[in-house]
Structure formats: structure tokens, C-alpha cells
Amino acid sequence: GKYIVESSVVIAHRLKIPTMIIGLTVVAFGTSAPELLVSVQAAIKGFPEMAMGNVVGSNISNILLVLAITALIFPIPVPAKSVRLDWPVLMFVSLLLFAFSWDGTLSRTEGLIFILLLLTYLAFSVFSSRRMMKAQLADNENKSEEGNTSPEKGMKGWIAGLIFLGSCIGLAFGADLLVDNAAIIAEDFGISQRVISISMVAVGTSIPELTTSAIAAFRKQTDISIGNIIGSNIFNLGFVLGITSMVKPLEVNPMIISFDFYWLFGIALILMCMMFIPPKLTLSRWKGLVMLSIYLIYLYIVLQ
């Protein structure tokens, strides 16, 4: 988690891309790897409930658990771009998932549509970042002149790339171990696939986001924190479910459609409200505490 944050900041600077965009793309992709691995594996092995529940549960825990804990560590300023573009995209993709899943199946064609939408979103995000480049570069130059001595300052780009790749593999491997063993423990208690995937598996695959965002908060790299969470959620819906359903069409549990999807929408709306409740465009510590409390209520209901 520590090295994925440091190396991604270096990559952002070397490519002259704002840190927010790196959080939305490179870091989000790396920390979404566990969701992809778990969902594809579950689909191939014939556990569609776990494949879908993992993604839905991860998106819920990313906001109400990961983002909440990150805000408790250090208040998170919300960039205007997150309100103007990223949140609407997240809400649109969530609603599209509900529409596609209404018939109880997520087909290969629908998965392809998700992937194409994700690629369009990423392309637009990267190109729109050009407007922020000059301000970002000017700010970096000012920090350099003031004698900024961050640990990633002297790191070479190719070394940062290797560290980033190794960190993503390490996060994916560690989360995979956690998920496998958590699932075994949960099954011993006779819990259903949906409950396991929505709760324990989802939290397990969200640990990379939690680790990365928490350490980013400690280092006050808050652009990565908010960008990583929103980007990971969009990746989970567009990339993870897109690829998984193209590998094998997914059957959707009726309980996920009638219960968990509504929580997915409600939590996205809660996030929007938290952005505008004073202090505006800031996820303060008390907001983080409220979001974490809501997540505990959700888990209590699910585990009943």
C-alpha cells in the first residue's frame, strides 16, 4: 500500500498527468485486481452469486468503509471534477447495471457495453486532465523551489513502474489469500453465497483500496484517496463485471436486485450529500463517522 501510493505519484509526475487522474486510472485498476480475480474465478467455478455480490458489496464497502476510515484519518477535499463528472458516471453505470440485471442475467453483450463505456470514460478523463496540467506542474515547480524533499522525488520512472507493478501483485495476492480463507470460515457457519460475497469477500477485496487510501491519507495525498475510491467503483462495475460476464454470463440473485442494488444507489446518493453538507466539498471526520455507522447498520441487516 505504501509503495503503490509513492510509485503512482512518481508516474503521475513523470507523465505530467495530474495525480487525481492517476488515482482514477492506474491506482484504481491495480486495486481492483482482486475483485476481477475473485469474480472471474467464481463465475468459472459456477458461483455467479459470489461474482456479482463481490462487486456490489465491494462498491458499498469502498464508500462506507474505505472512504469513511480515510476521512477519519484525514479530512478529504473533494475536487470539483468528482462532483461534475466522476460521481454522475458512477451513478449512471450503477443504474445501467440495475437495468441490465432486471431480467436476472448479465449477458456477454451487456458486459461488452460496460467495457466500452469504461474505456470512453477513461479516455475523456485523461484528455480533460490537460486543462489541469499547467496548474499541477506550476505547483510542483513551486514545491521544488521551496525545497520539497519527498521520498519519491528522486525515483526514476522505470523503477516506479516496477514498484507499482510489484505492489499491485502483492495486494492482489494478499487479498486473494484473505478471501479464500474468509470464505472457508464463513461456509463453516452455513452462510449463503450472497451473504459471504456481500460481506466478507467484499471487505476482503476492498482491503487494497483501504490500505492504499489510508496510507495516502497519512501522506496527505488526498487526491489519490478520493480518486482511487470513485475510480475503483467505476472499474468494478465497468471492467470487472464487464470482463466476468463476457467470460461467462452471470445469473443475478433476486435478493441482490431487490435489496442490495437499492443500497448501492442509496449509498451513492449519501456520498453526494456528504459532498455538499457543510463543510462543502470536504469529507470531514464526522462525515466519515456517519458513513461508517451506516455501513455497520447495513452489515447487521445483511447478516440477519
DAKA-V837630 format. One record per run of one state. SS is the DSSP state (H for helix, E for strand, - for the rest). FROM is the first residue (numbers start at 1). TO is the last residue. If there is no record, write none. Layout:
ss=SS from=FROM to=TO
ss=SS from=FROM to=TO
This chain:
ss=- from=1 to=1
ss=H from=2 to=14
ss=- from=15 to=18
ss=H from=19 to=31
ss=- from=32 to=32
ss=H from=33 to=44
ss=- from=45 to=47
ss=H from=48 to=73
ss=- from=74 to=75
ss=E from=76 to=77
ss=- from=78 to=79
ss=H from=80 to=101
ss=- from=102 to=104
ss=E from=105 to=106
ss=- from=107 to=107
ss=H from=108 to=128
ss=- from=129 to=129
ss=H from=130 to=145
ss=- from=146 to=156
ss=H from=157 to=188
ss=- from=189 to=192
ss=H from=193 to=218
ss=- from=219 to=221
ss=H from=222 to=247
ss=- from=248 to=249
ss=E from=250 to=251
ss=- from=252 to=253
ss=H from=254 to=276
ss=- from=277 to=281
ss=E from=282 to=283
ss=- from=284 to=284
ss=H from=285 to=302
ss=- from=303 to=304
